[in-house]
Amino acid sequence: MAQDEVILRFEEVSFEYGHNKPILDEVGCSVRRGSKITIMGQNGAGKSTIFALIVGSLKPESGRVVVGQDISIATSRQVIPRAELDLTVREFFQKCFPAKVYDIDPRIDEALEVVNLKGHEKVHDRIVRTFSGGQQARLLLASALIQNPDLLLLDEPTNNLDKAGIAHLTEFLKHYSKTVMVISHDAQFLNAFSTGVLYLDIFTRKIEQYVGNYFDVAEQITARVEKENRKNALLAKEIQKKKDQANVFAQKGGQMRVVAKRMREKAEALEEEKVDIRREDKTIRPFSIPSQPELVGEILHISAFSTMSPKTHKPVSRKTAISLRRNQHLLLQGPNGIGKSTLLEAIATGAAEGAKIGSDVRVGYYRQDFSTLNFEDTVFDSLLAVMEKHNEEHLRSTAAGFLITGDMIRTKIGSLSEGQKGLVAFARLVLQRPGLLILDEPTNHINFRHIPVIAEALNKYEGAMILVSHVPDFVGNIRIDEVLDLEK
């Protein structure tokens, strides 16, 4: 099979969610065998929709998505279906194949090695439910890799991977001989293996195709935007000149009116030449999370906590003595599966026996799976629900700072992209003014352009804070006063 053979084509594909949410407009693009493609575009542009059209779970309104004959496709799902949580690891991976695979155990070991989940133990008979959220995300990623497909579709594969996990995956993708398409916000990761970019423009709803690594293409796009801006500035001057001339001639009357009309037509023709400028991925506005003003004394006391033993997978109790007051930031550390998210949830809901939150402390809780949000609420109702005083003007201006504008504020949370849900969750924290801020992997799904802005806001937060994050650059920009390592 020829390496430059086209294995996927979009032919004038249009797609919209309902009548008011067009995503693609007569898009054409192609993917060649063996290429490593990054899909770029801002939050909500429809990057995940492209994957759904490729695998056929969504159908275009018009046009065709053509996949080559006998091309196998595997995609990394975002969540494990409930029905699969009680399977053993072996049964979970067996379900990835249409027929029984007899040598599946070594294949499982290889796939788990790539996502850095292969411990000292034999995991084949372990029940999927007993793995932590972060480990389940790795199982999902491994379930796509184990299929060794002709076309591998990865949506945010580095979420929940630590540094070693990202390094393993990067090496795997570099040496993968087949075709890969990746959606990710991790620029360094993408640059390590990309050979081309499909750029989905949220305003023109077209896909532009670029060749080169990720950083090259990002530069090309920036240069193109600047060139288009310059061209438009020159055209705007020329248009104004023609309009001014037309007005002068029109006032003279008689034969000059015909000249004036010609000038106006020239101005209109020039307007047509103006390029639709891509309003490049906007970054959220700098923001601060106000802390609950009236709090004094101890906000949170942790005297004991439970972790999961990596050998027995049973909880082990540990003693500690941590006291958090205003303006104190605690970093919670430990490998995937040790129980960081479980501990955060127990503290946030008041179910942790060894943790006591001061009376009347408002808790702002950012969960990595967004389950603190009601997916049936509109964005407006979700934001309004956390405000003490209902002030619509303040709500809307806060929302706008997080790029929540126009129709989006009346959209149901459930129909937003994961990145947009994250921005809604941050807008809620700003409006809630919590005394205790609990953050579980707050950079997952967030566009990398926003991350420094979020780090700055957390760094300046003046209430008590507990943070879990696998992203060293992000944590490095936030003041940390105390570290609790669950492994030690």
C-alpha positions in Angstrom: 0.0 0.0 0.0 1.4 3.4 -1.0 2.5 5.6 1.9 1.0 8.7 0.2 -2.4 7.0 -0.4 -5.3 9.1 0.9 -7.2 7.0 3.5 -9.7 9.7 4.6 -11.5 12.4 2.6 -14.0 15.1 3.5 -15.9 16.1 0.3 -17.9 19.4 0.8 -19.0 18.3 4.2 -21.5 20.5 6.1 -22.7 19.8 9.6 -24.7 21.7 12.2 -26.1 21.0 15.7 -29.7 22.1 15.3 -30.4 25.2 13.2 -28.4 27.7 15.2 -25.1 25.9 15.6 -23.3 25.4 12.3 -20.0 23.7 12.7 -18.7 22.9 9.2 -19.5 24.6 5.9 -18.7 22.6 2.7 -15.4 21.5 4.1 -12.9 19.6 2.0 -9.7 18.0 3.3 -7.8 14.7 3.1 -5.5 12.6 5.3 -2.7 10.4 3.9 -1.6 7.0 5.2 1.1 7.3 7.8 0.6 11.0 8.6 0.4 12.3 12.1 -2.2 15.1 12.1 -3.0 17.6 14.8 -6.5 19.1 14.8 -6.4 22.8 15.9 -9.2 25.3 16.6 -10.5 27.1 19.5 -12.8 25.7 22.3 -16.2 24.9 20.8 -15.1 25.0 17.2 -16.1 21.4 16.7 -12.8 19.4 16.8 -14.5 16.4 18.5 -17.3 16.6 16.0 -14.8 15.8 13.2 -13.9 12.5 15.0 -17.6 11.7 15.4 -18.1 12.2 11.6 -15.1 10.0 10.8 -16.4 7.1 12.9 -19.9 7.6 11.7 -21.6 8.4 15.0 -22.7 11.7 13.4 -23.8 12.1 9.8 -23.1 15.2 7.7 -26.1 17.4 6.5 -24.5 17.4 3.1 -21.3 16.1 1.4 -19.5 12.9 2.1 -16.9 11.6 4.6 -15.0 8.9 2.6 -12.9 6.3 4.6 -10.7 4.0 2.5 -11.7 0.4 2.0 -10.7 -2.0 4.9 -9.4 0.9 7.0 -9.7 0.0 10.7 -10.4 3.0 13.1 -10.0 3.1 16.8 -10.8 6.1 19.0 -9.9 6.8 22.7 -13.3 7.3 24.4 -13.6 9.9 27.2 -15.4 7.8 29.8 -15.8 4.1 30.5 -19.5 3.0 30.0 -21.2 2.0 33.2 -21.8 -1.5 31.8 -18.0 -2.0 31.5 -17.0 -0.9 35.0 -17.6 -4.4 36.5 -15.6 -6.2 33.8 -12.1 -7.5 34.5 -9.3 -5.7 32.7 -9.0 -8.7 30.4 -12.7 -8.7 29.5 -12.6 -4.9 29.0 -9.8 -5.2 26.4 -11.3 -8.3 24.8 -14.4 -6.2 24.1 -12.3 -4.0 21.8 -12.1 -6.8 19.3 -14.8 -8.4 17.1 -13.5 -11.9 17.6 -11.8 -13.6 20.6 -8.0 -12.9 20.9 -6.2 -15.8 22.5 -2.8 -14.0 23.2 -4.5 -11.0 24.7 -2.5 -10.8 28.0 0.9 -9.8 26.4 -1.0 -7.3 24.2 -2.6 -5.8 27.3 0.8 -5.5 28.9 2.2 -3.7 25.9 -0.7 -1.2 25.7 -0.5 -0.5 29.5 3.3 0.0 29.2 2.6 2.8 26.6 0.3 4.7 29.0 2.6 4.0 31.9 0.1 2.0 33.9 2.0 -1.3 34.1 2.8 -1.8 37.8 4.5 -4.8 39.4 1.2 -6.6 39.8 -0.7 -8.7 37.2 -3.7 -6.5 36.5 -5.5 -8.8 34.0 -8.1 -10.1 36.6 -8.6 -6.8 38.4 -12.1 -5.2 38.1 -12.1 -1.9 36.1 -14.2 -0.1 38.8 -11.3 -0.5 41.3 -9.1 1.8 39.3 -9.0 5.6 40.0 -10.5 8.1 37.6 -7.0 8.9 36.2 -6.2 5.2 35.8 -9.5 4.6 34.0 -8.6 7.4 31.6 -5.4 5.5 30.9 -7.3 2.2 30.3 -9.5 4.0 27.8 -6.4 5.3 26.0 -4.8 1.8 26.1 -8.0 0.3 24.7 -7.6 2.4 21.5 -3.8 1.6 21.2 -4.2 -2.2 21.7 -6.3 -2.4 18.5 -3.3 -1.2 16.4 -5.7 0.5 13.9 -4.9 2.0 10.5 -6.3 5.3 11.8 -6.0 6.1 15.5 -8.1 9.0 16.8 -7.0 10.5 20.1 -9.0 13.2 21.9 -7.0 14.9 24.7 -4.9 11.8 25.3 -2.5 13.5 27.8 -5.3 14.4 30.3 -4.6 12.4 33.4 -1.1 11.4 32.3 1.9 12.5 34.4 5.2 13.5 32.9 6.4 9.9 32.5 3.1 8.9 31.0 3.3 11.7 28.4 6.9 10.7 27.5 5.8 7.0 27.0 2.9 8.0 24.7 5.0 10.5 22.7 7.6 7.8 22.0 4.8 5.4 20.9 3.3 7.9 18.5 6.6 8.9 17.0 7.2 5.2 16.1 3.6 4.3 15.2 3.7 3.3 11.5 0.1 4.0 10.8 -2.0 7.2 10.7 -2.8 9.3 13.8 -5.1 12.2 14.3 -4.9 14.0 17.7 -6.8 16.7 19.5 -4.8 18.2 22.4 -4.0 21.4 24.1 -0.5 20.4 25.0 1.7 22.2 22.5 5.1 20.5 23.4 3.5 17.0 23.1 1.9 17.8 19.7 5.1 19.3 18.3 7.0 16.0 19.1 5.3 14.0 16.4 3.0 16.2 14.2 3.6 16.2 10.4 0.6 18.3 9.6 -2.3 20.3 11.0 -6.0 20.6 10.1 -7.1 24.0 11.4 -10.8 24.4 12.1 -11.8 28.0 11.9 -14.7 28.7 14.2 -15.8 31.8 12.2 -15.5 30.6 8.5 -16.3 27.0 9.5 -13.8 25.8 7.0 -10.8 23.4 7.6 -7.4 24.7 6.4 -4.7 22.1 5.8 -1.1 22.8 6.7 2.1 20.7 6.4 4.8 20.9 9.1 5.2 20.4 12.8 2.9 22.1 15.3 5.1 25.1 16.1 5.8 25.8 12.3 2.1 25.8 11.6 1.2 28.0 14.6 3.7 30.5 13.1 2.3 30.2 9.6 -1.2 30.8 10.9 -0.1 33.9 12.9 1.8 35.2 9.8 -1.3 34.7 7.7 -3.5 36.6 10.1 -1.0 39.5 10.1 -0.9 39.5 6.3 -4.7 39.5 6.1 -4.9 42.3 8.6 -2.5 44.4 6.6 -4.4 43.7 3.4 -7.7 44.7 5.0 -6.2 47.9 6.4 -5.0 48.9 2.8 -8.4 48.0 1.3 -10.3 49.9 4.0 -8.3 53.1 3.1 -9.0 52.5 -0.6 -12.7 52.0 0.0 -12.9 55.2 2.1 -11.2 57.1 -0.7 -13.7 55.8 -3.3 -16.7 56.6 -1.0 -15.3 60.2 -0.4 -14.9 60.7 -4.2 -18.4 59.3 -4.8 -19.9 61.8 -2.3 -18.0 64.7 -4.0 -19.2 63.8 -7.5 -22.8 63.0 -6.4 -23.0 66.6 -5.0 -22.0 68.1 -8.3 -25.1 66.5 -9.9 -25.8 65.9 -13.6 -23.4 63.7 -15.5 -21.2 63.4 -12.4 -23.9 61.2 -10.7 -22.9 58.4 -13.1 -19.3 58.7 -12.1 -20.4 58.7 -8.4 -22.3 55.5 -9.0 -19.2 53.9 -10.6 -17.1 54.9 -7.6 -19.6 53.3 -5.2 -19.6 50.1 -7.2 -15.8 50.1 -7.0 -16.0 50.5 -3.3 -18.5 47.6 -3.0 -16.2 45.4 -5.2 -13.3 46.2 -2.8 -15.4 45.3 0.2 -15.9 41.9 -1.4 -12.1 41.4 -1.5 -11.7 41.9 2.3 -10.6 38.7 3.9 -12.6 37.2 6.7 -10.1 37.6 9.5 -10.0 34.6 11.8 -10.4 36.1 15.2 -7.6 33.8 16.5 -8.1 31.8 19.6 -8.9 34.5 22.1 -7.5 34.2 25.6 -9.7 34.6 28.6 -9.3 37.9 30.5 -7.1 38.0 33.6 -9.4 37.4 36.5 -9.3 36.9 40.3 -11.4 34.6 42.5 -12.5 36.8 45.4 -12.3 34.9 48.7 -15.2 34.8 51.3 -14.4 38.1 53.2 -15.6 37.5 56.7 -13.6 34.3 57.6 -11.2 34.3 60.5 -9.2 31.4 62.1 -8.9 27.9 60.9 -10.7 27.1 57.6 -9.8 23.4 57.3 -8.1 20.9 59.6 -6.9 17.5 58.4 -5.9 15.1 61.1 -6.2 11.8 59.1 -6.8 10.5 55.6 -7.0 7.3 53.6 -5.0 6.2 50.6 -5.2 3.1 48.4 -2.4 0.6 48.9 -0.9 -0.1 45.4 -0.4 -3.8 46.4 -3.7 -4.7 48.0 -5.9 -1.9 46.5 -7.5 -1.5 50.0 -7.7 1.7 51.9 -4.9 2.5 54.4 -5.4 5.1 57.1 -2.7 7.7 57.7 -2.3 10.4 60.4 -1.3 14.0 59.7 -1.7 17.5 61.1 -2.6 20.1 58.5 -4.3 23.4 59.3 -5.3 25.8 56.6 -6.2 29.4 57.2 -6.8 32.3 54.9 -4.2 32.7 52.1 -2.7 29.2 52.6 -2.3 26.9 49.6 -1.9 23.1 49.9 -0.7 20.9 47.1 -1.8 17.3 47.2 0.6 14.9 45.5 0.8 11.2 44.7 0.7 8.8 41.8 -2.5 7.9 39.9 -4.7 5.6 41.9 -3.6 6.5 45.4 -6.8 8.3 46.2 -6.3 12.1 45.6 -9.7 12.7 43.9 -11.4 10.5 46.5 -9.9 12.5 49.3 -10.8 15.9 47.7 -14.4 14.7 47.2 -14.7 13.5 50.8 -13.4 16.9 52.1 -15.7 18.9 49.7 -18.8 16.9 50.7 -18.0 16.7 54.4 -17.7 12.9 54.3 -14.0 12.8 55.3 -13.7 11.7 58.9 -10.3 13.1 59.4 -11.1 16.5 57.9 -13.1 19.3 59.4 -14.2 22.5 57.6 -14.9 25.6 59.7 -18.5 26.6 60.1 -20.1 28.8 57.4 -17.1 28.3 55.0 -18.3 28.3 51.4 -16.5 25.6 49.4 -15.7 26.1 45.7 -15.1 22.7 44.2 -13.7 22.2 40.7 -14.0 18.5 39.7 -12.1 17.2 36.7 -15.3 15.4 35.4 -17.5 18.5 35.9 -20.0 16.5 37.9 -20.6 19.5 40.1 -22.4 21.1 37.1 -26.0 20.2 36.3 -25.8 19.4 32.5 -29.5 20.2 32.1 -29.0 23.8 33.4 -28.4 26.6 30.9 -25.0 28.4 31.5 -27.0 31.4 32.7 -28.9 29.4 35.4 -25.7 27.6 36.4 -23.9 30.9 37.1 -26.9 32.5 38.8 -27.2 29.5 41.2 -23.9 30.3 42.9 -24.4 34.0 43.4 -25.5 35.4 46.8 -27.0 38.5 45.2 -28.6 38.2 41.8 -26.8 40.8 39.7 -27.3 40.1 36.0 -24.9 42.7 34.8 -22.1 41.3 37.0 -22.9 37.8 35.9 -22.7 38.7 32.2 -19.5 40.7 32.4 -17.8 37.8 34.4 -19.1 35.3 31.8 -17.7 37.4 29.0 -14.3 37.4 30.6 -14.4 33.6 30.1 -15.5 33.9 26.5 -19.1 33.0 27.4 -20.9 35.3 25.1 -23.9 35.5 22.7 -26.0 32.4 22.5 -23.7 30.4 24.6 -25.1 31.8 27.9 -28.6 30.3 27.0 -27.0 26.9 26.0 -27.4 23.9 28.2 -24.2 22.9 30.0 -24.4 19.4 28.5 -24.1 20.6 24.9 -20.9 22.6 25.6 -17.4 21.2 24.7 -15.3 20.0 27.6 -13.1 23.1 27.4 -16.2 25.4 27.6 -17.5 23.4 30.6 -14.1 24.1 32.3 -14.5 27.9 31.7 -18.0 27.9 33.1 -16.7 26.1 36.2 -14.1 28.9 36.7 -16.7 31.6 36.1 -18.8 30.0 38.8 -15.9 30.1 41.3 -15.4 33.8 40.6 -19.1 34.5 41.3 -19.3 32.1 44.3 -16.5 33.9 46.3 -15.5 30.7 48.2 -13.5 30.6 51.5 -12.1 27.1 50.6 -11.1 26.4 47.0 -10.7 22.7 46.1 -9.3 22.0 42.6 -8.9 18.6 41.0 -6.8 18.7 37.7 -8.1 22.2 36.7 -6.1 22.3 33.5 -7.6 19.1 31.9 -9.5 20.1 28.6 -8.4 23.8 29.0 -6.9 25.5 26.0 -3.2 26.0 26.7 -3.5 29.7 26.0 -5.7 30.1 29.1 -3.5 28.2 31.5 -1.1 31.0 32.5 -4.1 33.3 33.2 -5.7 30.6 35.5 -2.3 30.0 37.3 -2.0 33.7 38.0 -5.6 33.8 39.5 -4.9 30.8 41.7 -1.5 32.2 42.8 -3.3 35.4 44.0 -6.3 33.7 45.7 -6.5 34.8 49.3 -8.7 32.0 50.8 -7.5 28.5 51.7 -6.8 26.3 48.7 -6.1 22.6 48.0 -4.8 21.8 44.5 -4.2 18.5 42.6 -2.4 18.9 39.3 -0.1 16.7 37.2 1.2 19.7 35.2 4.5 20.9 36.7 4.7 24.2 34.7 1.2 25.1 35.9 2.0 24.3 39.6 5.3 26.1 39.3 3.4 29.4 38.7 1.2 29.1 41.8 2.3 29.9 45.4 2.3 26.6 47.4 2.7 26.9 51.2 2.4 23.2 52.1 2.6 19.8 50.3 0.8 16.6 51.4 2.3 13.6 49.5 -0.1 10.7 49.9 2.6 8.2 48.9 4.9 9.1 51.8 
